[in-house]
């Protein structure tokens, strides 16, 4: 199992527009990908107001995949490239992480 984490801050002044885009485009896109086994949105515990965070990152998306090959399948799709380009118009300080997952309990 591969866990992909995409951590980011929302650009100042873009919170409402980003929320609308995420609801209409971003989330539906990821939820329809058969390779995504689970998807979680993490919000910074200390919160943020219109792009001004007490802590960074403000948010992170965590997705689980059976394999890196499954993750890569999504990355090569034209729709993925379009959604990613749109996402980057709303965010800054983007960091990506890849972990293997071992369930202990």
CORPEUR-V106671 format. One record per backbone hydrogen bond with DSSP energy under -1.0 kcal/mol. CO is the residue of the C=O (numbers start at 0). NH is the residue of the N-H. If there is no record, write none. Layout:
((CO;NH) (CO;NH))
This chain:
((0;100) (1;64) (2;98) (3;62) (4;96) (5;60) (6;94) (7;58) (8;91) (10;13) (13;17) (14;18) (15;19) (16;20) (17;21) (18;22) (19;23) (20;24) (20;25) (21;26) (24;28) (25;29) (26;30) (27;31) (29;32) (32;35) (37;63) (39;61) (41;59) (43;46) (46;53) (48;51) (51;48) (57;43) (58;7) (59;41) (60;5) (61;39) (62;3) (63;36) (64;1) (66;70) (67;71) (68;72) (69;73) (70;74) (71;75) (73;76) (76;80) (77;81) (78;82) (79;83) (80;84) (81;85) (82;86) (83;87) (85;88) (86;89) (89;10) (91;8) (94;6) (96;4) (98;2))
